[in-house]
C-alpha cells in the first residue's frame, strides 16, 4: 500500500500552487532526505533548503538559521508579487 499512497501524494503535490519552502535537516536519514527532495521537486513553486548541520531537532537547535531562511524565502516571493 505505500506505493499507492506515494502515487496519490505525488498527484496532490503537483497541484500545490502557493510558494512552498521545504526545510530539511542534513543529518536526517537517507530516506527522509530523498523524500523531502522529491516533495520539493514535485511542488512547482517549492524551494528546497538543507540545513547541513541540522538534526531531527533542527527547528529548535538551529532556530536562528531557520528563521533567516524563512525570512529570505518570504522576501523573495514578495519581490515577485506572490
MIVO-753411 format. One record per residue: z, x, y of N, C-alpha, C, O, CB in turn. Coordinates in steps of 0.001 Angstrom, whole numbers. Glycine has a CB too. Layout:
BEGIN
<<Z X Y> <Z X Y> <Z X Y> <Z X Y> <Z X Y>>
...
***
This chain:
BEGIN
<<0 789 -1213> <0 0 0> <0 834 1283> <-476 345 2308> <1180 -899 -5>>
<<514 2076 1276> <494 2858 2519> <-911 3047 3076> <-1093 3112 4291> <1127 4210 2287>>
<<-1918 3137 2183> <-3292 3317 2663> <-3755 2095 3433> <-4414 2227 4465> <-4244 3592 1492>>
<<-3421 910 2949> <-3810 -327 3631> <-3112 -412 4979> <-3732 -768 5981> <-3471 -1566 2768>>
<<-1824 -85 5007> <-1081 -110 6263> <-1681 864 7271> <-1770 547 8457> <392 225 6018>>
<<-2091 2039 6815> <-2692 3033 7702> <-4003 2521 8277> <-4275 2718 9461> <-2923 4351 6957>>
<<-4815 1869 7460> <-6080 1326 7948> <-5844 242 8994> <-6536 194 10011> <-6905 766 6786>>
<<-4872 -622 8747> <-4566 -1678 9721> <-4062 -1089 11023> <-4425 -1564 12100> <-3530 -2650 9155>>
<<-3236 -69 10941> <-2724 586 12131> <-3853 1255 12901> <-3875 1215 14131> <-1652 1609 11760>>
<<-4780 1865 12194> <-5901 2533 12847> <-6694 1545 13694> <-7061 1865 14825> <-6815 3195 11808>>
<<-6962 368 13178> <-7696 -640 13940> <-6933 -1048 15190> <-7541 -1262 16238> <-7973 -1866 13074>>
<<-5638 -1156 15101> <-4830 -1544 16252> <-4769 -429 17296> <-4801 -707 18495> <-3418 -1917 15802>>
<<-4684 820 16861> <-4620 1936 17806> <-5900 2038 18624> <-5849 2329 19819> <-4366 3250 17064>>
<<-7034 1805 18002> <-8305 1849 18725> <-8367 805 19833> <-9118 964 20796> <-9462 1643 17762>>
<<-7585 -256 19704> <-7592 -1333 20686> <-6659 -1122 21864> <-6687 -1910 22809> <-7240 -2599 20022>>
<<-5845 -97 21839> <-4927 162 22958> <-5731 709 24131> <-6409 1730 24008> <-3793 1165 22545>>
<<-5653 32 25259> <-6453 415 26423> <-5632 979 27582> <-6201 1447 28568> <-7228 -770 26904>>
<<-4330 942 27478> <-3481 1457 28552> <-3240 2951 28353> <-3246 3429 27219> <-2134 692 28604>>
<<-3031 3685 29425> <-2708 5117 29283> <-1478 5299 28401> <-466 4619 28571> <-2469 5768 30672>>
<<-1585 6219 27468> <-534 6422 26468> <-239 7909 26336> <-1148 8723 26176> <-946 5824 25096>>
<<1027 8246 26404> <1452 9629 26216> <2115 9745 24854> <3091 9051 24568> <2420 10088 27351>>
<<1582 10624 24016> <2165 10883 22708> <2876 12230 22805> <2235 13279 22877> <1070 10877 21561>>
<<4209 12190 22807> <5015 13407 22848> <5423 13764 21428> <5850 12902 20661> <6268 13230 23762>>
<<5292 15027 21087> <5572 15467 19724> <6422 16724 19740> <6150 17664 20487> <4269 15714 18953>>
<<7462 16730 18902> <8289 17923 18724> <7567 18900 17813> <7131 18526 16724> <9681 17558 18143>>
<<7440 20123 18234> <6724 21130 17467> <7384 21527 16172> <6720 22053 15279> <6543 22324 18283>>
<<8686 21286 16046> <9408 21671 14828> <9506 20535 13814> <10246 20641 12835> <10799 22146 15184>>
<<8766 19450 14040> <8739 18363 13056> <7982 18810 11813> <7295 19832 11825> <8090 17088 13655>>
<<8112 18038 10748> <7414 18374 9508> <5903 18182 9682> <5454 17485 10591> <7939 17506 8335>>
<<5146 18801 8809> <3683 18791 8911> <3104 17381 8892> <2149 17094 9615> <3083 19597 7780>>
<<3666 16507 8081> <3168 15138 8002> <3318 14420 9343> <2395 13740 9792> <3908 14367 6905>>
<<4457 14568 9969> <4699 13942 11263> <3790 14529 12335> <3245 13793 13158> <6163 14106 11669>>
<<3622 15844 12331> <2729 16494 13298> <1301 15967 13139> <633 15650 14124> <2757 18036 13117>>
<<854 15881 11918> <-503 15403 11634> <-673 13949 12060> <-1673 13590 12680> <-823 15554 10140>>
<<295 13127 11728> <221 11704 12046> <187 11463 13559> <-610 10654 14034> <1407 10966 11426>>
<<1023 12138 14305> <1033 11915 15757> <-270 12377 16398> <-740 11767 17359> <2217 12645 16402>>
<<-853 13444 15875> <-2148 13915 16385> <-3246 12881 16122> <-4091 12630 16982> <-2524 15265 15736>>
<<-3225 12294 14940> <-4197 11253 14605> <-4003 10043 15508> <-4977 9483 16012> <-4070 10842 13123>>
<<-2759 9636 15718> <-2492 8496 16600> <-3067 8764 17987> <-3730 7905 18569> <-972 8216 16692>>
<<-2813 9944 18504> <-3321 10280 19837> <-4848 10289 19855> <-5456 9865 20838> <-2781 11648 20289>>
<<-5464 10762 18793> <-6931 10792 18723> <-7525 9386 18662> <-8627 9158 19162> <-7385 11597 17504>>
<<-6808 8449 18056> <-7332 7098 17883> <-7130 6199 19098> <-7830 5197 19248> <-6691 6465 16695>>
<<-6191 6543 19958> <-5964 5742 21170> <-6879 6296 22258> <-6737 7451 22660> <-4441 5778 21624>>
<<-7814 5483 22734> <-8825 6000 23666> <-8270 6674 24923> <-8868 7631 25414> <-9713 4888 24079>>
<<-7167 6206 25441> <-6626 6763 26693> <-5412 7649 26472> <-4673 7935 27414> <-6258 5645 27637>>
<<-5200 8083 25243> <-3991 8855 24938> <-4117 10307 25366> <-5195 10902 25361> <-3688 8787 23453>>
<<-2973 10844 25733> <-2818 12272 25972> <-1749 12746 24996> <-709 12106 24839> <-2429 12591 27484>>
<<-2013 13861 24350> <-1103 14423 23357> <-415 15629 23959> <-1062 16498 24544> <-1852 14807 22053>>
<<885 15678 23814> <1651 16806 24342> <2672 17228 23294> <3536 16446 22899> <2353 16438 25690>>
<<2559 18470 22854> <3533 19003 21904> <4533 19878 22654> <4160 20724 23467> <2829 19811 20773>>
<<5783 19659 22366> <6849 20497 22898> <7234 21439 21765> <8006 21082 20875> <8092 19641 23415>>
<<6683 22649 21813> <6721 23585 20691> <8138 23865 20187> <8356 23939 18978> <6068 24881 21092>>
<<9073 24015 21072> <10436 24362 20653> <11289 23129 20348> <12472 23260 20034> <11111 25190 21731>>
<<10700 21933 20437> <11444 20703 20189> <11663 20433 18718> <10815 20735 17878> <10733 19545 20803>>
<<12823 19855 18418> <13121 19441 17053> <13254 17922 17028> <12807 17246 17954> <14420 20128 16524>>
<<13869 17380 15969> <13946 15922 15848> <14754 15265 16966> <14689 14049 17141> <14549 15557 14518>>
<<15503 16045 17711> <16288 15507 18833> <15735 15978 20179> <16485 16093 21148> <17763 15923 18701>>
<<14436 16251 20245> <13863 16853 21443> <13977 15968 22682> <13994 16484 23800> <12422 17180 21199>>
<<14056 14655 22511> <14213 13795 23685> <15538 14078 24395> <15647 13912 25610> <14136 12314 23277>>
<<16529 14502 23636> <17819 14861 24214> <17880 16352 24560> <18270 16725 25666> <18949 14499 23248>>
<<17496 17184 23618> <17662 18626 23797> <16651 19222 24783> <16899 20284 25354> <17535 19324 22459>>
<<15541 18562 24982> <14501 19041 25903> <14247 18003 26996> <13112 17820 27434> <13184 19349 25135>>
<<15305 17327 27430> <15170 16204 28359> <14422 16586 29639> <13600 15807 30122> <16542 15664 28715>>
<<14688 17754 30188> <14020 18155 31439> <12522 18366 31215> <11708 17992 32059> <14656 19447 32003>>
<<12165 18957 30095> <10747 19169 29772> <10059 17827 29544> <8961 17592 30048> <10594 20075 28519>>
<<10704 16956 28789> <10153 15628 28511> <9964 14863 29815> <8914 14259 30033> <11075 14838 27547>>
<<10968 14883 30680> <10868 14174 31961> <9719 14729 32798> <8984 13965 33424> <12194 14281 32742>>
<<9559 16031 32813> <8457 16636 33559> <7101 16244 32998> <6171 15977 33758> <8591 18142 33555>>
<<6978 16204 31674> <5723 15796 31040> <5397 14338 31349> <4241 13997 31600> <5797 16006 29524>>
<<6402 13489 31330> <6190 12077 31653> <5778 11934 33110> <4858 11179 33426> <7464 11251 31369>>
<<6448 12648 33991> <6110 12579 35408> <4677 13066 35653> <3936 12436 36407> <7104 13412 36234>>
<<4287 14161 35035> <2921 14669 35163> <1908 13653 34648> <861 13451 35264> <2770 15994 34406>>
<<2210 13024 33538> <1326 12032 32947> <1144 10847 33891> <21 10397 34119> <1877 11560 31597>>
<<2233 10350 34432> <2162 9215 35352> <1363 9583 36595> <520 8804 37041> <3572 8747 35746>>
<<1615 10742 37151> <887 11182 38342> <-597 11332 38049> <-1423 10989 38895> <1455 12506 38858>>
<<-948 11823 36900> <-2353 11980 36523> <-3060 10640 36547> <-4161 10533 37088> <-2476 12618 35134>>
<<-2450 9620 35973> <-3093 8324 35923> <-3032 7598 37245> <-3886 6754 37517> <-2471 7487 34863>>
<<-2065 7894 38064> <-2045 7309 39405> <-3234 7812 40218> <-3779 7069 41035> <-720 7643 40126>>
<<-3639 9052 40009> <-4793 9608 40710> <-6083 8893 40330> <-6999 8772 41145> <-4921 11094 40414>>
<<-6149 8419 39087> <-7367 7772 38602> <-7340 6264 38763> <-8273 5581 38339> <-7586 8114 37159>>
<<-6293 5736 39366> <-6240 4308 39650> <-5865 3403 38496> <-6221 2225 38511> <-7524 3887 40152>>
<<-5168 3900 37507> <-4731 3057 36402> <-3468 2343 36757> <-2940 1580 35948> <-4532 3868 35141>>
***
